[in-house]
Amino acid sequence: MVYYQKERSGIIKDEGLGLIHIYYGEGVGKTTRAVGLALRAAGEGLNVDFVQFMKSGRSGEASMFKKIPNISYRCPGPHPFILSKGPEPVHFQHASKALEYAHDAIVRSTDLLICDEILNTVLFGILPKDSLLELAHECKGKVELVMTGRDAFPQLIEIADYITEFLLRKHPYYRGAKARKGIEY
């Protein structure tokens, strides 16, 4: 496959996969954007590995992925992932296992690897920055990699090819509304 990337100087032809995407910010829609890309890629015959970090594995997208042959969904869940008191041993185990799933996907030569909420593992001190940088370098030029979460650190932004920042303007949660199944998860 051949992909094209528009630059200020014109059109640059990139052969194959292996670009790094970062979807981050306070706003909602990061996972939804990653799910959309997973569906698009699967629809075009690419093999997709969708790994969720810092989530329970109980969501609409997890249910749908099981029905799509070339999407492999992995989440160390099923415990609820709440950090009200800061990280506990189970959070470190969860992130370590999810990172193992991501590395396994690279070894299996997946086309698209989505690491949903992996950026939050650094934000909460669960994984070191070097783990994410190593993952990105391992994928660069070989496997299309998507990382989502609330914040991205400068070294990761520097090596990324796509950066999309989500901005929260308004959300019913801040008026006391609870997350709704099928809408927020």
N, C-alpha and C positions, 0 to 999 in steps of 0.2 A: 504494500500500500504506500501511497505517496501523500503526504500532507503538506499544506502550504501555510506559511506563517507570514503575515503582513508586517513589515517593519517600515520605519520612516523612509528608509532608502529604497523601498520597493518590495517586491515579492522575493522571499527566500524559500527555496525548495528544501524541505527536510525529508529525508528518507525514513520511513517506518515510524515506530513508536519510541518512546523514551523521554517524553517531556514531563516536567514537574508542575503540578497544579496545586495552588493553595487557596482554599476558601475559608476566610476567617472573619471575625467581627462579632459584635454584640447582637446583631440582628438575627432573626430566624431565617431559615432557608438554606443553610449550608449543607445539611444532610440531604434535603430535598433536591438541591442542585446535583449532588453526588449521585443520588438515586437516578435522576434523569439521565445523567451521563452513562451510568451503568446500563440502563435500559437501551439507550441509543447504541452503545457499543455491542451489547448482546444481540440486538436486532440486526447488526451488520456482521454477525458471526464471530466477533472477538470473544475470547475467554476472559471473564471478569472475576476477580476475587474481591469481595466486599467484606472488610474486617472492621468490626465495631469495637472501639475502645471506650471505656467508661460508660457503657450502657448495659442494660439488663438483657438485651436480646428479645424483648417482648415488644414488637412494633409491627405496624402494617407492612413496612418494607421487608422485614424478616420473613413474614408469612408469604409475601409475593415472590421473593427470591427463590423459595423452595420450589416454585412452579416453573422456573425458567431454567432450561437445561444447561446453558453455558454461563450461569452465574453461580459461583460458590460463595455462600454466606457463612461467615464464622464470627462467633462472639463467645467469649469465655463465660458469659452469664451463668445461671439465670438470676443471680441475686440482684436486688435493687442497688443502684449505684448512687449513693448519697454521701457527700463529703461534709456533713454538718460539723464534725469534730476534726476534720483534717484526714489525711490518708491513714488507713489502717492496713495491716498485713494483706488482707484480701484484695485491696486495691492494687498493691504492688504485684501480687500473683496474677491478677486479671490482666494487667498491662503487659506483664512479661509473657503470658500465654498468647495474648493478641499479637504481640510483636513476633513471636515464634510463628504464628499463622502467616503473618506478612512475609517473613523470610522464606517460609515453605512455598508460598505462592510464586516468589521470584525463582526459586529452584525449579519449580514445575513449569517455568516459562509462561506464566500468565501474560496476557496482553495488557490488561488494565488492572491495577491494584489500587483499591480505594481504602484508605485508613481513616475511617470516620471517627472524629473526636481525638485523634492522636495528638493534636497540638495541645489539648488540655492536659495531657499527661505531663508535659513540661511545665505548664502553668501551675499545676498543683504539686510539682516536685516528685512525681511518681516515676518518670523516666528522665534520664539526662538528655540534654540537647544533642550530645554526640550520637545517641541512638537514632535520632531522627535524621541527622546529617548523614550517618552511615547508610541508612535505608535509602535516602535520596540519591547518594552517590552510587549505590548498588543498582538502582533503577535507571539512572541517567543514561540515555542512549539505547536502552533495551526494553524497559517496561514503563508504560505510561503510569504515573503515580499521582494520586490525589490525596491530599491531607486536609482535614477540616478541623475546626476548633475556634475558640474565642480569640486567640492571639497567636501571632507568628513572630518568632525572634529574627533579628536582622540577618544572621548568617544564612538562615533558611530562605528568607525573602531574596537574598542576593543570588542564590543558585536556582530559584524557581523560574519557570518560563511563563506561567500564568499566575496572576495574583488577583483575586476578587475579594474585596472587603465588603461585608454586609453591615449595614447601619440600622440600628433600631430607632424607629421614630415613635411607635406606639404599639402596645401589646396589652390585651385584656388581663394578663397575669398580674400586672401592676395595679389593677382595680380589684384584685382578689379572685379572679377566675381560675379554675383548675384546668390542667391540661386535659384535652379531650381526645379520646381514642379515635384514630382515623384522621384526625386533624393535626394535632401536635405530635403524636407518636403512633 
